[in-house]
Amino acid sequence: MRILVLGFTGYLGAHVVERLRALPGALVLGGGRSPAAEYGIDLASARREQLAKTLASAAPDAVVNCAGATGGDAVTLAEVNARGPAVLCAALREAAPAARLVHLGSAAEYGPGTPDTRVTESAATCPVGPYGATKLAGTVAVTASGLDAVVLRVGNPVGPGAPPTGLPGRIAGLLRAAGPDPDAVLRLGDLSAYRDFVDVRDVARAAELAVTAPGPLSPVLNIGGGGAVPVRDLVRGLADKAGFRGRIEENATDSASSIRSAQVSWQCSDITAAEAALGWRPAHTLDEALAALWADTLGEGGRTP
């Protein structure tokens, strides 16, 4: 089975590649802007005709699109998250119409949730910012493509390799810099929001199952931890793993993340559809994800499935 993974060097993509390479008989090919990519593909700027030629050369049985942008201005987000999936679908229809497409979406597409309520895939989508809006546009492009495609709508991934651009990776970096100093102070924004955290290794396993599942799948499947956790608990849990002895200060007006937390104070996905379709449920607890993240931050591994 030939599987092309786009964004294969990114946070999610690297874990997906590691998982897929363990499949018997799988040939996993990397696509992206990295010099290590077997196929040079930049979805933000690729022309459909040229991308179709590249895809025809790769001859994939399945494509996993892990390429995406979480930061940057609205134009950058739109180019990567909205235009990228659209041009990919157009090129796949021409070059590899029978290939299964597994696209990684985001729970940010839903927008604000209702406290104590898990959001199903049929819920209305109302993203509050450019990131969620552009990810939703990418999802629409995939689900309307007519391809054998599924969107995995991922919650807040956490675990080994978390980038410093996201909260878990940023906190891990701050804790490593602070060390055991009892006078250290971590000044953070509002941590009162609730988020659905999911171990990145469980996301990779969901992608593997989506690639190999027989028959067509539902257009969208939620992939999350299945529970809402205060962001404050994640920070304190990671601080405990680090042996942090200092003080954590919150300032609700301190950063852009505080504004986003106020806009979306609750997010939690219903993951029963993924269990029914893929036989998937999270295998790792949040505590295990934080332990693996901290071990990885110290260079002690933690990226085993």
N, C-alpha and C positions, 0 to 999 in steps of 0.2 A: 504494500500500500504506500503510495507516494503522498506525503502530507507536506504542504507548503505553509510555513508559519510566518506571517508578516508581523514586524515588530518583535523579532525573535530575540533581540538583545535587551529588551526592556524588562521592567519589573515582572509583569505578568508573563510576557513572552518567554523569558528565560526558564521560568518554572514549567510552562506548558511544554517547551521543547524537551526539558529533562524528563517529563512524564511520558511524552509520546515516544521518545527514543527507547523506552523500556518495552514498548509494544513489540511482540514477535512479528517479524516480517515487515516492519515499518521502516521506510526511508524518509527521514525528516529533513526537509530543505528549508534553509533560511532565506527570507526575503526582507529587504530593508535598505537603509542607507549605509550600514556598516560595511567596511571593507571585507569583513568576514562573511558577508552574505553571498550565497551561491547565485542569488538573483537580485540585482540592484533594482529596488522598487521604492519610489517615494510617492505615496498615494496623495500627498498634498499637492503635487505638481504634475503627476503622470498624465499623459494623454491616453485616451482610451485605446487608440489604434496601437500605440507602442506597447502599452500594458498587455493588450491582448496577445501580441506576438511573444512577449516574455512568458505569459501564462501558458501559451501553447507549447513553448519550449520546455517549461517545467512539467507539463502534463500531469497535474495533480489529481488525485482521487478525492482529496479534501483540502480545503484551505481554512486555516484558523487566523482570523484577523485580530491580532493583539495590538495593532498600531493605534495610537491615540495620543491626544494632548490633554493634560489636566490643567496646565497653566498657559499664560500668554494672553495677548489681547483677543478681541472677538474675531478678528480676521484670521489669526493663526488657528484658533479653535475651530472655526468654520472650515478652513482648508483641510485640516486633518480629520476632524470628527464627523463632518457632514459631507464634504466633497469626496473625501477619501473612500468611504464605503460606497458612495454612488458610482464613482468611476470604476471601482473594483467590480461591482455587480454588472455594470455594462460590459466590461472586458470579459468577465467570466461567461456571460451569456453567449459571447462570440467565440471564445477560445476553449472553454471547458464547461459546457452547460450541464453536464452530468455530475460535476464535482459537488460535494457537500460543502457549504460555507457555514462555518461557526464564527460568529461575530461577537466580540465582547462589548456589551453595552454597560450601562451604569444605572444604579438605583436613583441617581440624581435626576433621571428623566421623570420620575414621579413627582418631584417637588415636595412640599410640606405634607407630612403624614398626620394622622389623627392619633393622639396618645392612646396606648393600649390596643391599637388595631394593626394587624399585619396586612400589608398591601398585596393583593393578588395581581396577576398579570393583566386582568381585565379592568383594573382601576384606571380612572382618568389620569392623564399625564399633564402636569402643570409645572414644569421646571422654572426655577426662580432666577437663573442667571445664564450667561452665555455657555458655560460648560454643559449644564444639563440640557439646554436647548439644542446645542449642536450634537450632543450624543443622541438625543431623541431624533433629530433629523437623520442621523446615520442609521438608526434603527428602522425608521420608516423606509429608507432606501432599500434596506435589506429585506424587510418583510414584504415589500411591494415588488420585489425583483422577479418573482416567478421561479427563482432557483430553489433547489433543495437546501434551504437555509434555516438557521435558528440563531436567535440572539440570546446570549446568556447575560441577563441583566444583573450585574455584579454589585453587591453591597460595598462596604468599606474594607478593602483587602488589608490584611496585616500579617506580618511574619517575616522570615528571613529575606534580606535584600531590600527591605522597604526604603524607598528613596527619600532623601532629605526634603523634597518638595512636598511631601505629605506629612500629616501630623505624627503618625507613629515613628517614621524615620527621623523626623526633626527632633522629636523628644528624645529618642535614643542617642542622637548626636549630642544634644545638650547635656544629657546625663553622663555620657562618657567624658565630655569636657569638664564637667563639674567634679567628677571623681568622688572621693569620700569626704570632701571638705564639709564640715558641719555648718560652716558659715555661708555656704553656697546658696544662692537664691535663683529659682527658675520663675521668671516673670512671663506669664502666659495670658492669653485672652480668655474669653468665657468658655468654661468647660462643662456647662450644664446641659448641653444638647445630648440627645440620645441617638446612637447610631447602631446600625446592624453590621457588626464586624465579622469578617469571614477570613479564615486562614488562607493565605495565597496558595498553599499546597492543595487545599480543597478546591479552589478555583481551577487549578490545573487538572485535577482529577475530573471535574465536571466537563472541562473541555475535551479530555480524552474520551469520556463516555459519550459526549455529543458527536464526536467524530466517528465512533464505531457503532453507535446504536443503529439497529436495522430500521428500515422504513422511514417515512417522513416524520418529523418532529413538530411539536407546537411552535408557532412563530417566535414566541418569547418565553423564556423560562427564568424565573428568579433564582439567583445563586447567592445565598447569604447565610449568616449564622443562625437565623431563625429566631433571634431575640434582640431586643433593644437594650443597649448598654450605655450608661452615662459616659461621656468622653472623659469625665473626671476619673472614673474607675480605671479606664485604660491607662491614663497618665500615672495614677498612683500604683497600679499593678506593675507597670514598667519600672517605676522608681524603686519598688521593692526588689525586683529582679536585679537592679543595678546596685543595690545596697546604698541608695541615696540617703544621706543624713541631713541634708539641708532643708530649705523651706520652699514651698510652692505657693506662689502668689497669683491670683486671678484678677484680671482687669477686664470687665465686660466691654469696655470701649477701646481696648488696646490694639486691635488688629482687624484686618479684613475678614479673617476667619470668625471673629466674634460677630460681625454683621451677618455672615452666612448662617451662623448658629442661631441667631435670633430669627432669621427668616425661615429656617427649617430646623425646628427644635426637636423633631421626632422623625425617625426613619426606621422602619422595620418591615422586612419582606416576608410574605408567606411562601414557603419553599416546598409545599406539598406537591405542586405540579412537577417539579424537577425530580422528586422521589418517585412519582408515578411513571414519568417518562424515561428516566435514566437509571433509576435505582440508586439515586445519589442522595446522601445526607452528609453534613459536615462530620469529618472524622476527628478533627482537632478542636479542642476547647480554646477559648481566648487565652487562658493561662498558658497553654502549650505554645500558642502562636507568639505570645510575648517572650516566653523563655527562648524560643528559637530566634526571634528577632534580636534579643540581647546577646545571645551566643554568637550570632552572625556579626553583630556590631563589634564584638571583641575579636573577631577573626577565628572563632572556634567552630565554624561550620554551622549546622542547623538547617541545611537545605535538602535533607533527605525527605523523600515522599512520606 
